[in-house]
Amino acid sequence: MSAGGPEILLVEDDEPTRIRLRQYLGRRGYVVRQAATAREALAAWDAHRVDLILLDLGLPDRDGIDVVRRVRRDGTTPIIIVSARGDERDRIAGLEAGADDYVTKPFGIDELQARIRAVLRRAAGPAADTEGRLALGPVVLDVPRRTVAVDGEPVHLTPREYELLKALLSSRGRVVTKARLLRAVWGEAYADESAYLHVYVNRLRRKIAAADRTGTARDLIVAEPGVGYRVADPEDIPPTAV
Ligand code: CA
């Protein structure tokens, strides 16, 4: 099973539009958080590790472009801008500030879903395959679907465990510092709480080990004492025979 569908922060001040989009996206398996102002958007972004932000640029309190800039200062959360026809200048400013893509109102839900999936695939990073999957030995993490499987069997992870595994797999072969993992999984306020990390890494190891029939994922997550963690080099782990 998944850790819940991909989580989208929907930033839109027009209530009927927001409700309609939330319903559409909810029916397609996305978990939707909502914000009606730039302030609410940034608070929600900081509090939850959403997979993607769908951002209306015309917000009542601040320009949506400020939201893009603020998110990009500390994070890589993918952003799709929603802009009205004729707002080319805003759209370009949004992309230059670091947004990943845009859709123009009015848009169809299928078009929006295609953009969301494309951006999520790209966001999985250079370690991912073209479908947005991060695979290492028997472990496969599917970013657009937000699922994890070991030896082809779905594994239940909590959202934090999922984020932790994603952060490690997307940097595979490289060490990831404790502070970076804490920021990526819990947020800025937790950058010094490395005790959390130890507990979650051990839980994640146990869950993977429990599903790992071949034993090939046993030493997947390696501690680098005093520094952080890395996932074992792919060369060290043979691919699962299917
Ligand atoms: Ca608006």
py3Dmol code that shows the C-alpha trace and the ligand (Angstrom):
import py3Dmol

protein = """\
ATOM      1  CA  MET A   1       0.000   0.000   0.000  1.00  0.00           C
ATOM      2  CA  SER A   2       0.945   3.615  -0.341  1.00  0.00           C
ATOM      3  CA  ALA A   3       1.691   6.263   2.240  1.00  0.00           C
ATOM      4  CA  GLY A   4      -1.478   7.975   0.904  1.00  0.00           C
ATOM      5  CA  GLY A   5      -1.632   9.496  -2.581  1.00  0.00           C
ATOM      6  CA  PRO A   6       0.703  12.324  -3.579  1.00  0.00           C
ATOM      7  CA  GLU A   7      -0.035  15.355  -1.423  1.00  0.00           C
ATOM      8  CA  ILE A   8      -0.896  18.603  -3.155  1.00  0.00           C
ATOM      9  CA  LEU A   9      -1.083  22.037  -1.601  1.00  0.00           C
ATOM     10  CA  LEU A  10      -3.835  23.831  -3.498  1.00  0.00           C
ATOM     11  CA  VAL A  11      -3.447  27.613  -3.244  1.00  0.00           C
ATOM     12  CA  GLU A  12      -6.482  29.416  -4.621  1.00  0.00           C
ATOM     13  CA  ASP A  13      -8.474  32.308  -3.181  1.00  0.00           C
ATOM     14  CA  ASP A  14     -11.578  31.743  -5.300  1.00  0.00           C
ATOM     15  CA  GLU A  15     -13.612  29.365  -3.170  1.00  0.00           C
ATOM     16  CA  PRO A  16     -15.807  27.735  -5.858  1.00  0.00           C
ATOM     17  CA  THR A  17     -12.706  27.028  -7.983  1.00  0.00           C
ATOM     18  CA  ARG A  18     -10.845  25.671  -4.985  1.00  0.00           C
ATOM     19  CA  ILE A  19     -13.678  23.353  -3.970  1.00  0.00           C
ATOM     20  CA  ARG A  20     -14.079  22.064  -7.506  1.00  0.00           C
ATOM     21  CA  LEU A  21     -10.365  21.380  -7.900  1.00  0.00           C
ATOM     22  CA  ARG A  22     -10.148  19.740  -4.505  1.00  0.00           C
ATOM     23  CA  GLN A  23     -12.981  17.382  -5.466  1.00  0.00           C
ATOM     24  CA  TYR A  24     -11.460  16.552  -8.849  1.00  0.00           C
ATOM     25  CA  LEU A  25      -8.015  15.887  -7.414  1.00  0.00           C
ATOM     26  CA  GLY A  26      -9.407  13.988  -4.435  1.00  0.00           C
ATOM     27  CA  ARG A  27     -11.278  11.638  -6.759  1.00  0.00           C
ATOM     28  CA  ARG A  28      -8.032  10.933  -8.579  1.00  0.00           C
ATOM     29  CA  GLY A  29      -6.311   9.824  -5.395  1.00  0.00           C
ATOM     30  CA  TYR A  30      -4.431  12.986  -4.432  1.00  0.00           C
ATOM     31  CA  VAL A  31      -4.417  14.159  -0.853  1.00  0.00           C
ATOM     32  CA  VAL A  32      -5.279  17.863  -1.018  1.00  0.00           C
ATOM     33  CA  ARG A  33      -4.397  20.585   1.470  1.00  0.00           C
ATOM     34  CA  GLN A  34      -5.881  24.009   0.869  1.00  0.00           C
ATOM     35  CA  ALA A  35      -4.802  27.615   1.285  1.00  0.00           C
ATOM     36  CA  ALA A  36      -6.649  30.796   0.279  1.00  0.00           C
ATOM     37  CA  THR A  37      -3.846  33.309   0.886  1.00  0.00           C
ATOM     38  CA  ALA A  38      -0.068  33.485   0.448  1.00  0.00           C
ATOM     39  CA  ARG A  39       0.301  33.481   4.209  1.00  0.00           C
ATOM     40  CA  GLU A  40      -1.750  30.302   4.604  1.00  0.00           C
ATOM     41  CA  ALA A  41       0.157  28.738   1.726  1.00  0.00           C
ATOM     42  CA  LEU A  42       3.566  29.317   3.325  1.00  0.00           C
ATOM     43  CA  ALA A  43       2.356  28.133   6.739  1.00  0.00           C
ATOM     44  CA  ALA A  44       0.977  24.923   5.174  1.00  0.00           C
ATOM     45  CA  TRP A  45       4.126  24.414   3.110  1.00  0.00           C
ATOM     46  CA  ASP A  46       6.296  24.699   6.199  1.00  0.00           C
ATOM     47  CA  ALA A  47       4.073  22.417   8.301  1.00  0.00           C
ATOM     48  CA  HIS A  48       3.549  19.605   5.788  1.00  0.00           C
ATOM     49  CA  ARG A  49       5.923  17.965   3.365  1.00  0.00           C
ATOM     50  CA  VAL A  50       3.649  18.247   0.345  1.00  0.00           C
ATOM     51  CA  ASP A  51       4.713  16.667  -2.938  1.00  0.00           C
ATOM     52  CA  LEU A  52       3.586  19.576  -5.088  1.00  0.00           C
ATOM     53  CA  ILE A  53       2.124  23.091  -4.895  1.00  0.00           C
ATOM     54  CA  LEU A  54      -0.611  24.192  -7.275  1.00  0.00           C
ATOM     55  CA  LEU A  55      -0.414  27.964  -7.082  1.00  0.00           C
ATOM     56  CA  ASP A  56      -2.802  30.669  -8.215  1.00  0.00           C
ATOM     57  CA  LEU A  57      -0.767  33.853  -8.708  1.00  0.00           C
ATOM     58  CA  GLY A  58      -3.498  36.386  -7.914  1.00  0.00           C
ATOM     59  CA  LEU A  59      -3.823  36.109  -4.129  1.00  0.00           C
ATOM     60  CA  PRO A  60      -5.443  38.662  -1.810  1.00  0.00           C
ATOM     61  CA  ASP A  61      -2.519  39.319   0.556  1.00  0.00           C
ATOM     62  CA  ARG A  62       0.709  38.861  -1.432  1.00  0.00           C
ATOM     63  CA  ASP A  63       1.704  38.082  -4.951  1.00  0.00           C
ATOM     64  CA  GLY A  64       1.928  34.356  -5.677  1.00  0.00           C
ATOM     65  CA  ILE A  65       5.429  34.989  -7.029  1.00  0.00           C
ATOM     66  CA  ASP A  66       6.525  35.814  -3.482  1.00  0.00           C
ATOM     67  CA  VAL A  67       5.348  32.340  -2.516  1.00  0.00           C
ATOM     68  CA  VAL A  68       7.490  30.813  -5.282  1.00  0.00           C
ATOM     69  CA  ARG A  69      10.543  32.778  -4.117  1.00  0.00           C
ATOM     70  CA  ARG A  70      10.051  31.882  -0.474  1.00  0.00           C
ATOM     71  CA  VAL A  71       9.617  28.159  -1.221  1.00  0.00           C
ATOM     72  CA  ARG A  72      12.665  28.130  -3.514  1.00  0.00           C
ATOM     73  CA  ARG A  73      14.853  29.769  -0.914  1.00  0.00           C
ATOM     74  CA  ASP A  74      14.712  26.621   1.231  1.00  0.00           C
ATOM     75  CA  GLY A  75      13.096  23.901  -0.783  1.00  0.00           C
ATOM     76  CA  THR A  76      12.655  21.991  -3.993  1.00  0.00           C
ATOM     77  CA  THR A  77       8.906  21.295  -3.693  1.00  0.00           C
ATOM     78  CA  PRO A  78       7.593  21.293  -7.284  1.00  0.00           C
ATOM     79  CA  ILE A  79       5.313  24.232  -8.120  1.00  0.00           C
ATOM     80  CA  ILE A  80       2.757  24.472 -10.911  1.00  0.00           C
ATOM     81  CA  ILE A  81       1.436  27.974 -11.476  1.00  0.00           C
ATOM     82  CA  VAL A  82      -2.196  28.508 -12.377  1.00  0.00           C
ATOM     83  CA  SER A  83      -2.554  31.712 -14.339  1.00  0.00           C
ATOM     84  CA  ALA A  84      -5.286  33.461 -16.276  1.00  0.00           C
ATOM     85  CA  ARG A  85      -5.095  33.867 -20.005  1.00  0.00           C
ATOM     86  CA  GLY A  86      -3.177  37.039 -20.887  1.00  0.00           C
ATOM     87  CA  ASP A  87      -0.964  36.966 -17.803  1.00  0.00           C
ATOM     88  CA  GLU A  88       2.158  35.996 -19.740  1.00  0.00           C
ATOM     89  CA  ARG A  89       4.347  38.380 -17.788  1.00  0.00           C
ATOM     90  CA  ASP A  90       3.326  36.874 -14.449  1.00  0.00           C
ATOM     91  CA  ARG A  91       3.764  33.377 -15.783  1.00  0.00           C
ATOM     92  CA  ILE A  92       7.314  34.123 -16.931  1.00  0.00           C
ATOM     93  CA  ALA A  93       8.131  35.832 -13.633  1.00  0.00           C
ATOM     94  CA  GLY A  94       6.834  32.761 -11.808  1.00  0.00           C
ATOM     95  CA  LEU A  95       8.959  30.406 -13.896  1.00  0.00           C
ATOM     96  CA  GLU A  96      12.007  32.606 -13.434  1.00  0.00           C
ATOM     97  CA  ALA A  97      11.417  32.613  -9.676  1.00  0.00           C
ATOM     98  CA  GLY A  98      11.635  28.824  -9.785  1.00  0.00           C
ATOM     99  CA  ALA A  99       8.178  27.422 -10.595  1.00  0.00           C
ATOM    100  CA  ASP A 100       8.316  24.179 -12.597  1.00  0.00           C
ATOM    101  CA  ASP A 101       5.399  24.550 -14.975  1.00  0.00           C
ATOM    102  CA  TYR A 102       2.106  26.369 -15.477  1.00  0.00           C
ATOM    103  CA  VAL A 103      -1.443  25.772 -16.619  1.00  0.00           C
ATOM    104  CA  THR A 104      -3.637  28.474 -18.094  1.00  0.00           C
ATOM    105  CA  LYS A 105      -7.236  28.966 -16.960  1.00  0.00           C
ATOM    106  CA  PRO A 106      -9.550  27.525 -18.096  1.00  0.00           C
ATOM    107  CA  PHE A 107      -7.914  24.105 -18.163  1.00  0.00           C
ATOM    108  CA  GLY A 108      -9.227  20.564 -18.207  1.00  0.00           C
ATOM    109  CA  ILE A 109      -8.633  18.251 -15.296  1.00  0.00           C
ATOM    110  CA  ASP A 110      -6.920  15.705 -17.569  1.00  0.00           C
ATOM    111  CA  GLU A 111      -4.448  18.347 -18.725  1.00  0.00           C
ATOM    112  CA  LEU A 112      -3.797  19.323 -15.124  1.00  0.00           C
ATOM    113  CA  GLN A 113      -3.283  15.723 -14.102  1.00  0.00           C
ATOM    114  CA  ALA A 114      -0.824  15.168 -16.956  1.00  0.00           C
ATOM    115  CA  ARG A 115       1.189  18.205 -15.810  1.00  0.00           C
ATOM    116  CA  ILE A 116       1.141  17.047 -12.208  1.00  0.00           C
ATOM    117  CA  ARG A 117       2.408  13.594 -13.111  1.00  0.00           C
ATOM    118  CA  ALA A 118       5.134  15.002 -15.381  1.00  0.00           C
ATOM    119  CA  VAL A 119       6.356  17.403 -12.698  1.00  0.00           C
ATOM    120  CA  LEU A 120       6.327  14.666 -10.032  1.00  0.00           C
ATOM    121  CA  ARG A 121       8.349  12.378 -12.309  1.00  0.00           C
ATOM    122  CA  ARG A 122      10.937  15.076 -12.897  1.00  0.00           C
ATOM    123  CA  ALA A 123      10.999  15.961  -9.203  1.00  0.00           C
ATOM    124  CA  ALA A 124      12.121  12.434  -8.390  1.00  0.00           C
ATOM    125  CA  GLY A 125      15.553  13.651  -9.524  1.00  0.00           C
ATOM    126  CA  PRO A 126      18.359  12.317 -11.670  1.00  0.00           C
ATOM    127  CA  ALA A 127      18.392   8.980  -9.842  1.00  0.00           C
ATOM    128  CA  ALA A 128      14.821   8.229 -11.004  1.00  0.00           C
ATOM    129  CA  ASP A 129      13.809   6.350 -14.142  1.00  0.00           C
ATOM    130  CA  THR A 130      11.538   7.957 -16.767  1.00  0.00           C
ATOM    131  CA  GLU A 131       8.437   6.934 -14.788  1.00  0.00           C
ATOM    132  CA  GLY A 132       9.680   8.742 -11.695  1.00  0.00           C
ATOM    133  CA  ARG A 133      10.625   5.573  -9.838  1.00  0.00           C
ATOM    134  CA  LEU A 134      13.632   5.314  -7.577  1.00  0.00           C
ATOM    135  CA  ALA A 135      14.831   1.737  -7.486  1.00  0.00           C
ATOM    136  CA  LEU A 136      17.648   0.153  -5.553  1.00  0.00           C
ATOM    137  CA  GLY A 137      17.987  -3.614  -5.430  1.00  0.00           C
ATOM    138  CA  PRO A 138      14.584  -4.994  -4.424  1.00  0.00           C
ATOM    139  CA  VAL A 139      13.296  -1.605  -3.180  1.00  0.00           C
ATOM    140  CA  VAL A 140      11.197   0.506  -5.576  1.00  0.00           C
ATOM    141  CA  LEU A 141       9.771   3.895  -4.620  1.00  0.00           C
ATOM    142  CA  ASP A 142       7.263   5.322  -7.120  1.00  0.00           C
ATOM    143  CA  VAL A 143       7.153   9.109  -6.720  1.00  0.00           C
ATOM    144  CA  PRO A 144       4.067   9.926  -8.883  1.00  0.00           C
ATOM    145  CA  ARG A 145       2.066   7.190  -7.116  1.00  0.00           C
ATOM    146  CA  ARG A 146       3.719   7.636  -3.723  1.00  0.00           C
ATOM    147  CA  THR A 147       4.087   3.906  -3.208  1.00  0.00           C
ATOM    148  CA  VAL A 148       6.922   1.681  -2.027  1.00  0.00           C
ATOM    149  CA  ALA A 149       7.466  -1.983  -2.833  1.00  0.00           C
ATOM    150  CA  VAL A 150      10.107  -4.480  -1.745  1.00  0.00           C
ATOM    151  CA  ASP A 151      10.504  -7.617  -3.863  1.00  0.00           C
ATOM    152  CA  GLY A 152       7.373  -6.498  -5.734  1.00  0.00           C
ATOM    153  CA  GLU A 153       5.271  -6.494  -2.562  1.00  0.00           C
ATOM    154  CA  PRO A 154       3.747  -3.206  -1.369  1.00  0.00           C
ATOM    155  CA  VAL A 155       5.144  -1.939   1.938  1.00  0.00           C
ATOM    156  CA  HIS A 156       3.191   0.339   4.277  1.00  0.00           C
ATOM    157  CA  LEU A 157       5.188   3.397   5.205  1.00  0.00           C
ATOM    158  CA  THR A 158       4.078   6.434   7.185  1.00  0.00           C
ATOM    159  CA  PRO A 159       4.435   9.767   5.343  1.00  0.00           C
ATOM    160  CA  ARG A 160       7.646  10.548   7.305  1.00  0.00           C
ATOM    161  CA  GLU A 161       9.170   7.153   6.572  1.00  0.00           C
ATOM    162  CA  TYR A 162       8.293   7.607   2.914  1.00  0.00           C
ATOM    163  CA  GLU A 163       9.951  11.060   2.789  1.00  0.00           C
ATOM    164  CA  LEU A 164      13.021   9.731   4.517  1.00  0.00           C
ATOM    165  CA  LEU A 165      13.420   6.845   2.079  1.00  0.00           C
ATOM    166  CA  LYS A 166      12.802   9.188  -0.865  1.00  0.00           C
ATOM    167  CA  ALA A 167      15.448  11.649   0.333  1.00  0.00           C
ATOM    168  CA  LEU A 168      17.961   8.823   0.713  1.00  0.00           C
ATOM    169  CA  LEU A 169      17.201   7.063  -2.557  1.00  0.00           C
ATOM    170  CA  SER A 170      17.281  10.264  -4.588  1.00  0.00           C
ATOM    171  CA  SER A 171      20.804  10.917  -3.291  1.00  0.00           C
ATOM    172  CA  ARG A 172      21.973   7.349  -3.587  1.00  0.00           C
ATOM    173  CA  GLY A 173      25.650   6.707  -3.367  1.00  0.00           C
ATOM    174  CA  ARG A 174      26.111  10.076  -1.635  1.00  0.00           C
ATOM    175  CA  VAL A 175      26.004  10.774   2.050  1.00  0.00           C
ATOM    176  CA  VAL A 176      23.075  12.935   3.182  1.00  0.00           C
ATOM    177  CA  THR A 177      23.740  14.966   6.302  1.00  0.00           C
ATOM    178  CA  LYS A 178      21.446  14.646   9.291  1.00  0.00           C
ATOM    179  CA  ALA A 179      20.455  18.319   9.068  1.00  0.00           C
ATOM    180  CA  ARG A 180      19.505  17.947   5.418  1.00  0.00           C
ATOM    181  CA  LEU A 181      17.400  14.866   6.082  1.00  0.00           C
ATOM    182  CA  LEU A 182      15.674  16.530   9.023  1.00  0.00           C
ATOM    183  CA  ARG A 183      14.889  19.590   6.916  1.00  0.00           C
ATOM    184  CA  ALA A 184      13.630  17.486   4.012  1.00  0.00           C
ATOM    185  CA  VAL A 185      11.413  15.272   6.129  1.00  0.00           C
ATOM    186  CA  TRP A 186      10.331  17.337   9.147  1.00  0.00           C
ATOM    187  CA  GLY A 187      11.012  20.955   8.219  1.00  0.00           C
ATOM    188  CA  GLU A 188      13.362  23.742   9.193  1.00  0.00           C
ATOM    189  CA  ALA A 189      12.403  23.753  12.885  1.00  0.00           C
ATOM    190  CA  TYR A 190      13.752  20.211  13.338  1.00  0.00           C
ATOM    191  CA  ALA A 191      17.201  20.639  11.822  1.00  0.00           C
ATOM    192  CA  ASP A 192      18.869  19.953  15.194  1.00  0.00           C
ATOM    193  CA  GLU A 193      16.693  17.038  16.336  1.00  0.00           C
ATOM    194  CA  SER A 194      18.878  14.181  15.191  1.00  0.00           C
ATOM    195  CA  ALA A 195      17.366  11.788  17.769  1.00  0.00           C
ATOM    196  CA  TYR A 196      14.218  11.702  15.605  1.00  0.00           C
ATOM    197  CA  LEU A 197      16.218  10.600  12.675  1.00  0.00           C
ATOM    198  CA  HIS A 198      17.824   7.660  14.430  1.00  0.00           C
ATOM    199  CA  VAL A 199      14.405   6.331  15.519  1.00  0.00           C
ATOM    200  CA  TYR A 200      12.890   6.703  12.042  1.00  0.00           C
ATOM    201  CA  VAL A 201      15.843   5.201  10.217  1.00  0.00           C
ATOM    202  CA  ASN A 202      15.644   2.130  12.450  1.00  0.00           C
ATOM    203  CA  ARG A 203      11.907   1.812  11.868  1.00  0.00           C
ATOM    204  CA  LEU A 204      12.408   2.115   8.149  1.00  0.00           C
ATOM    205  CA  ARG A 205      15.148  -0.527   8.220  1.00  0.00           C
ATOM    206  CA  ARG A 206      12.865  -2.927  10.109  1.00  0.00           C
ATOM    207  CA  LYS A 207       9.985  -2.453   7.669  1.00  0.00           C
ATOM    208  CA  ILE A 208      12.199  -3.011   4.648  1.00  0.00           C
ATOM    209  CA  ALA A 209      13.855  -6.033   6.250  1.00  0.00           C
ATOM    210  CA  ALA A 210      10.452  -7.564   7.099  1.00  0.00           C
ATOM    211  CA  ALA A 211       9.397  -7.414   3.424  1.00  0.00           C
ATOM    212  CA  ASP A 212      12.774  -8.414   2.011  1.00  0.00           C
ATOM    213  CA  ARG A 213      12.468 -12.131   1.226  1.00  0.00           C
ATOM    214  CA  THR A 214      15.840 -12.378  -0.492  1.00  0.00           C
ATOM    215  CA  GLY A 215      17.800 -10.496   2.155  1.00  0.00           C
ATOM    216  CA  THR A 216      19.384  -8.263  -0.475  1.00  0.00           C
ATOM    217  CA  ALA A 217      18.082  -5.027   1.092  1.00  0.00           C
ATOM    218  CA  ARG A 218      19.466  -5.861   4.528  1.00  0.00           C
ATOM    219  CA  ASP A 219      22.243  -3.298   4.512  1.00  0.00           C
ATOM    220  CA  LEU A 220      20.487  -0.725   2.347  1.00  0.00           C
ATOM    221  CA  ILE A 221      20.738   2.248   4.709  1.00  0.00           C
ATOM    222  CA  VAL A 222      24.247   2.810   5.974  1.00  0.00           C
ATOM    223  CA  ALA A 223      25.049   5.144   8.883  1.00  0.00           C
ATOM    224  CA  GLU A 224      27.960   7.538   8.466  1.00  0.00           C
ATOM    225  CA  PRO A 225      28.800   8.168  12.118  1.00  0.00           C
ATOM    226  CA  GLY A 226      28.569  11.817  13.109  1.00  0.00           C
ATOM    227  CA  VAL A 227      27.596  12.899   9.596  1.00  0.00           C
ATOM    228  CA  GLY A 228      24.407  11.280   8.351  1.00  0.00           C
ATOM    229  CA  TYR A 229      23.258   8.362   6.233  1.00  0.00           C
ATOM    230  CA  ARG A 230      23.593   7.025   2.739  1.00  0.00           C
ATOM    231  CA  VAL A 231      22.008   4.190   0.831  1.00  0.00           C
ATOM    232  CA  ALA A 232      24.453   1.546  -0.219  1.00  0.00           C
ATOM    233  CA  ASP A 233      26.050   1.885  -3.613  1.00  0.00           C
ATOM    234  CA  PRO A 234      23.801   0.266  -6.263  1.00  0.00           C
ATOM    235  CA  GLU A 235      26.777  -1.848  -7.374  1.00  0.00           C
ATOM    236  CA  ASP A 236      26.736  -3.579  -4.009  1.00  0.00           C
ATOM    237  CA  ILE A 237      23.130  -4.717  -4.282  1.00  0.00           C
ATOM    238  CA  PRO A 238      22.150  -7.128  -7.052  1.00  0.00           C
ATOM    239  CA  PRO A 239      18.809  -6.417  -8.778  1.00  0.00           C
ATOM    240  CA  THR A 240      15.924  -8.697  -7.865  1.00  0.00           C
ATOM    241  CA  ALA A 241      15.231 -11.530 -10.266  1.00  0.00           C
ATOM    242  CA  VAL A 242      11.629 -11.391 -11.465  1.00  0.00           C
TER     243      VAL A 242
END
"""
ligand_1 = """\
1
CA
Ca -6.978 34.459 -7.569
"""
view = py3Dmol.view(width=600, height=400)
view.addModel(protein, "pdb")
view.setStyle({"model": 0}, {"cartoon": {"style": "trace"}})
view.addModel(ligand_1, "xyz")
view.setStyle({"model": 1}, {"stick": {}})
view.zoomTo()
view.show()
